[in-house]
Amino acid sequence: MIVKCEICGNDVVVKGLGRKPLGIAVKIIHDTLRDSLTVTEAATRLGCSRGYIYSVLNQHNISPKQLTKGAHCVKN
């Protein structure tokens, strides 16, 4: 992307705006959730947000409730 500098007027090439994607593999998320009681605990261990975990699992049609150790305590 080329951006014009407001001070000098020159064109500046900018590569990659924003944060880099995490790219945590589904297998790693799956294994961490299996060893955790909650999604929050798994997110802390992986260094990501809960939303990221939900998003990745949703892309693969997996429910976090099926994977966590605390799942047997939750009643629908």
C-alpha positions as CSV (number, residue, x, y, z in Angstrom):
1,M,0.0,0.0,0.0
2,I,1.3,3.4,-0.9
3,V,0.6,6.3,1.4
4,K,1.4,10.0,0.8
5,C,3.3,11.6,3.7
6,E,1.5,14.6,5.1
7,I,4.7,16.4,6.0
8,C,7.0,16.0,3.0
9,G,4.5,14.9,0.3
10,N,6.6,11.8,-0.7
11,D,5.0,8.5,-1.4
12,V,5.8,5.9,1.3
13,V,5.3,2.1,0.9
14,V,3.5,0.6,4.0
15,K,3.6,-3.2,4.3
16,G,0.9,-4.9,6.4
17,L,-1.2,-2.7,8.5
18,G,-2.5,-4.1,11.8
19,R,-1.6,-7.0,13.9
20,K,-0.3,-10.3,12.5
21,P,-2.7,-13.2,12.6
22,L,-2.0,-15.7,15.4
23,G,-2.4,-18.8,13.3
24,I,-2.8,-21.2,16.2
25,A,-3.5,-24.7,14.8
26,V,-6.9,-26.3,15.6
27,K,-5.1,-29.3,17.1
28,I,-3.3,-27.2,19.6
29,I,-6.5,-25.4,20.6
30,H,-8.2,-28.8,20.8
31,D,-5.5,-30.3,23.1
32,T,-5.4,-27.2,25.3
33,L,-9.2,-27.2,25.7
34,R,-9.2,-30.8,26.6
35,D,-6.7,-30.1,29.4
36,S,-8.5,-27.0,30.7
37,L,-11.6,-26.4,32.8
38,T,-12.8,-23.4,30.8
39,V,-12.3,-21.6,27.6
40,T,-10.9,-18.6,29.5
41,E,-8.2,-20.8,31.0
42,A,-7.3,-22.3,27.6
43,A,-7.1,-18.8,26.1
44,T,-4.7,-17.7,28.9
45,R,-2.5,-20.7,28.3
46,L,-2.4,-20.0,24.5
47,G,-2.0,-16.3,24.8
48,C,-5.1,-15.5,22.8
49,S,-8.6,-14.3,23.4
50,R,-11.7,-16.4,24.1
51,G,-13.2,-15.0,20.9
52,Y,-10.3,-16.3,18.9
53,I,-10.9,-19.8,20.2
54,Y,-14.6,-19.7,19.6
55,S,-13.9,-18.4,16.0
56,V,-11.5,-21.2,15.1
57,L,-13.7,-23.9,16.6
58,N,-16.7,-22.5,14.8
59,Q,-14.9,-22.7,11.5
60,H,-14.4,-26.4,12.1
61,N,-17.9,-27.0,13.6
62,I,-16.6,-28.0,17.0
63,S,-18.3,-27.0,20.3
64,P,-16.0,-25.9,23.2
65,K,-18.3,-27.6,25.6
66,Q,-17.5,-31.0,24.1
67,L,-13.8,-30.5,24.7
68,T,-13.3,-29.0,28.2
69,K,-12.9,-31.0,31.4
70,G,-15.7,-29.1,33.0
71,A,-18.2,-30.1,30.3
72,H,-19.7,-32.9,32.3
73,C,-20.7,-30.4,35.0
74,V,-22.7,-28.2,32.6
75,K,-26.3,-29.2,32.1
76,N,-28.4,-27.8,29.2
